[in-house]
Amino acid sequence: MQGSASRYLILAGILVAGAGLLALLAKPPSVAAGRWPTEENLFIVGGWRPGPASLQRDHGVNFISRGYSRADGAEALLMVSTSPVAKNIYRAGADVPFLGSGYTVDPAPPSLVPGDPKRGALIVRRGNAASLLLYAYGERRGLIGNGLTAWAFVTLDSVVGQPNDYFLASVLAPLDSASASDTVALADALFPRLAAWYAA
């Protein structure tokens, strides 16, 4: 009996040592860096002049921003946050960058921005300045928000091992610069194009 017990101990020791070596030497699974559109024609919207894109990376998220201007002096900012990891995009609301930074954020009234199930609208205020923030969450299936349906698809992708690109697209414009309807038209032109690019 002592012989078989010592054999079990030796075998267990070998297995533990092998598992330890495997953990030390194995490379963690790589996560893709994420994709975003760079084709200039995707960003051209009638009456608006797009500026150059800028890119920042932070905590596994790519942040792409591009300013827009018009001949009448109106300005807007397109921001796209994208990552192949859903929780990097879906876990925070579009208002999070403003909260705690001296801003107040309220839902935009329907009289200012017509409702659309594929995008949200917020009024962002700081002091006497107010801006309209339009936003949409999406992935390769389109603009599906960041609610229960979106998380169900995240779970499905995880189970079947399907890679995906998750994104939050936002258009921010001062209310004293562009009219709300002009900002809505800009967002409604850009958001579906971004969704189509990610779906391709």
N, C-alpha and C positions, 0 to 999 in steps of 0.2 A: 504494500500500500504506500509505503514511503516513496518507492520508486515512481509510482504513477503520480503522486502528488507533486513530486519535484519536477516531473516532466510537464505537468500542467502549469506550474509556476514559470518554468523556462519558456514554454510556449506563450504564456501571457506576457512575459517580459519582452519577448521578440515582437509580439504584435504591438505592444505599447511603444517600443522603440521605433518600429516601422511607421506607426501612425504619427509619431513625433517628427520623424525625418520627412515624411510626406507633407506635413503641415509647414515645415520650415522651407522646403524646397519648391513646393508647388506655387505657381503664379496665381494670384487671384484672378477671377474672370474679368476680362477687360470690358469696360462700358464704353460704347461709342461716344465720340465727342459731341455728337449732335449735328444737325444740318440746319441751314437757313438759306433762303433765296438770295442770290446776288445779281440776278438778271435785272438790269436797269429798267427794261420795258414793263416789268411787273409793277413798278412803283410810279409810273406815269399816270396822272389823273388830270383830266381836262381842267384848265384854269389854275392848276397848282404847279409849282416848280419844286421838285424834290431836291434836297441837298445831298451831300455825300453821307454814306452810312458810317457809323462808328460802332465798334465792337468792344465789349468788355466781357470777361469771363470771371465768374465768382461762384464758388461752391457747386460746381458741376452744372451751372446754368450759363448759357450764352445770352447776353443782352445786346440787342442790335437796335440802334436808334437812328432816325433819319428825320431831319427837319423839313418842313414844307412852308412855302411862302407864296403869296399871290401879289399881283401888280397893285392891288388896292391896299396892301400893307397887312393883310390877314396872315396869321402864322398858325401852324399846328405842328405837332410832334408825333411821329409814329414810333412806337416802341414794341419790339418783339422779344419775348423771353422764351427760350426754347431749350429743351433737354430730352434725352432719351429715357430719363427717369421721371415717371409721372408725378411722384410726390414732390419733386422739386418745383413743379409748375402748379399742380392742382391744390396743394395744401394751403396756399395763401390766397386771399382775395385780392382783387385789383386795387383795393383801397389801402392795402398794407404799407406800401412805400410812403404813403402820406400820413398815416396815423402815427402819432407820437412825434411828429416833426413840425408841430405848430399849425397843422391844417385841420379843418373840419370837413367831413365827408358826409353827404346826404344823397339819397336817391334823386335822380333828376325827375321832375314832374312830367307826367304824360303830355301836358300841354306844351312842354318845351321839346321833348324827344318822343316821337311815336314809338310805341312798344314793339319789340321784336324778340322772339324767343331765342334767337341765336346770338344776341348781344345784350350787354347791360349798359346802363348809363348812370353816371354819378356827377354831382356838382361838388367840386373841390374848392374850398375857400381858405384864404389866408389873409387876415386883415380885411381890407376892402376889395381885394382882387378875387375874382371867381373864374374858374375854368370848367369846361365840360370835358369829362373823361368817358369815352366810349370804349368798351372792351369786349373781347370774345375769346373763349377757350376752345382749343381744337386739337386735333391729331389727324392721322392719316384717313380716318373715316369722315372728317369734316368738322364743322363747328358744332360741338355737342355739349358744350358747357363743362363744368367741373362737379356736377352733382352725381346722383346715384347711377345714372346711365353711363357716365364717363368712367366711374370707378369700376363698374361691372365689366366694361371693355378692358380696363387695365388688368383686372383679375384674369380675364380670358386670355389676353396677350401673354401674361405671365405663365399660365398653365400650359399653353401650346408653344411657348418659346418664341413668340412673334415680336421682333423688335419694332419700335414705334418712335415717332418724334412727337412730343407733346409741346404745345405752345400757348402762350397768352399774347394776344395782339391788342394794343391799346392806341387810341388816338386822343391826344390831349390838346385842347385849344382854349386860350383865354376867351371868355364870353364877350369881352370888349374888342376882340380882334376879329374873329370870324363869327358869323351868325351861327346859331345852333343848327339850322338846316344845312348850311354849307359844311359844317363839321360832320354831321350825320352822313351827308352825301360822300364825303371823303372816306369815312370809315366803311360805309356800305360798298364802296368800290374796292377798297383794299382788303378787307377781311375775307371775302369769298376767293379772291385771287390767291391769298396766302394759303387758305384751306386747300384749294385746287393744287397748288404747288406741292404741299406736303402729301397729298393723296397720290400724286404722280409717281 
